[in-house]
Amino acid sequence: MDLTLLLMLASLPILGSCCSNPFVDVGSGCFFFSSALTLDHPTAQQVCVQINGQLAKIVKPQQLWDITQYIKNDQTLYSSYWVNGAEVEGDWLYKLGQKIPLGTPFWATFSIANQEYGQQPVDLPGENCVAIRKETYYFFTSNNCDELYSPLCEEIEGTASSGTSMGGNTSSSSCGGAVTGFSGEITSPNYPNAYPDVNDCTWTIATMDDSAISFTLNDFDTYAEENHGYLEIRDGPDSHSPLLGKYWGHDGTVPTPVYLVTSNAQARISFWTDTNANGHRGFSLSWTAVWTGGCHIESYSPFGDIQSPWYPERYPSNLECAWIINADNGSIISLKTISFQTEKDKDIVQIRDGADNNGPLLIEMSGSVEPGYEVLSTNNQIFISFKSDDQNYDKGFAFKWAAKETCPAPYLTVGRMCLHFIFTDLTYGQSGISCQENSGQLAAITDSQDLRDLYIYLQNQGIGDTSFWLGGNDSLVPRGIYCYIEGMGILIRTPFWGATGDYSEEQEPTGSNAENCLLLDAEGFHYFRDAPCDTMASALCMYF
């Protein structure tokens, strides 16, 4: 399909969607599957930008599950897609520098021509861009950036259908328009040269909530009389908003600089003339957003989110924020990073046990932190503080937190699960008995984030080479339907089940008559695999 035609179709309204056109609701995000196009990675990103988006940034296992299920349910979307991410000097990064999570359950596995079983990304020259390919069941793969795949775009939060978006510095010397961002400059047409004879220009500025706009009139030179021209600045978006200042006159008539501040996050600037400019250069007006909101919050909810001010846009300078989270007695608090990028060693987050800044320090964060990094309190209160300096602000951070009950011995807290690892060679049946003897059952991994938490734990504990029985089998009639012991269905396909080997082979479960029990397979990088029930493996028990 022609790119121009595709973008024209993208402008048509989509009824019943909470997303801007042409994006559709998929899980908790807004995405556009342009399966009619096949492009290289840089061009795919450009297509996404043209519709106020970017290549999809998949940072959570749940997003990968939602996307693969959406494609599965619409065969017209069955294509391979470029997504956000590339290799930069040995690191795999999203476009703005945040690290891409490696390992399970994001990256594909492979086995080629008697070589050792491996997991993407592969270290091959030229394979520097991330795609989710139909041949690899929509797990991440590293690819040559010149390969031709379809763009998978996501809507950038905060963009509007008009094409404006929150950014950094903006400037405008045209005659009017909508301006967004955090700072910028507005000048008369042709500035610093003479403006045209007749002007009727209006600019509206909208910045982030909980902000005011600080103006500096740097230069001013117009016709001497008000009835032939003036500059007007209002405290709000329309012509009836309160007047902050109105100026006219030759060079020097208005002593500059002039400083003004709005009471809210919107302003209106009007420049009108009706006579000969006579060489007058007009004006230069700079502006910047000033943070006025609070960031001191105390919560008693059992779960929630914490974000830096203005997230996902850049946070303001000179912040001092504090969050206090309280859980029920007998609980601890799990705090996980969704995204984290601050100025390294300058803009710092501290997380402490307790309800104030005097509690034991659990961790200090700055710079870049991988999504999914978990901090656990030792009691039912946690204190988070954030300080930024006066320069070089960054994107900021988002945390998700949840209260959880402490696990009884011998169970350990892994993410939101209580798990016990029995490192003895056991069959599937023997593993189930051993878990019952420890007041539990073989584990049921029902959420993709739980699989990620378990994978990270195994790697951090140095037990990534151990396979574990999980509490699932296909013993129900008809055979081939996998359920956990308590009857709950097991989610099938990506991002839970790995491939059997080569890209050309099947994705687990293969449905073999001899493979009826659920194994968390170390050789397969701890993706699910159906295995013979008499296989010897360790037991993974869960306390329910």
Beta strands, then each sheet from edge to edge (+ up, - down):
strand 1: 24-26
strand 2: 29-33
strand 3: 53-55
strand 4: 81-88
strand 5: 91-93
strand 6: 109-110
strand 7: 118-119
strand 8: 127-132
strand 9: 140-144
strand 10: 150-155
strand 11: 169-172
strand 12: 177-180
strand 13: 183-187
strand 14: 198-206
strand 15: 211-221
strand 16: 229-234
strand 17: 243-247
strand 18: 258-261
strand 19: 266-274
strand 20: 282-291
strand 21: 296-299
strand 22: 303-307
strand 23: 320-326
strand 24: 331-341
strand 25: 348-353
strand 26: 361-365
strand 27: 374-376
strand 28: 381-387
strand 29: 396-405
strand 30: 412-414
strand 31: 417-426
strand 32: 441-442
strand 33: 468-473
strand 34: 483-484
strand 35: 517-521
strand 36: 527-531
strand 37: 537-542
sheet 1: 1+ 2- 10+ 3-
sheet 2: 1+ 2- 10+ 4+ 5-
sheet 3: 1+ 2- 10+ 4+ 8- 9+
sheet 4: 6+ 7-
sheet 5: 11+ 13+ 20- 15+ 18-
sheet 6: 12+ 14+ 19- 16+ 17-
sheet 7: 21+ 23+ 28- 25+ 26-
sheet 8: 22+ 29- 24+ 27-
sheet 9: 30+ 31- 37+ 32-
sheet 10: 30+ 31- 37+ 33+ 34-
sheet 11: 30+ 31- 37+ 33+ 35- 36+
end
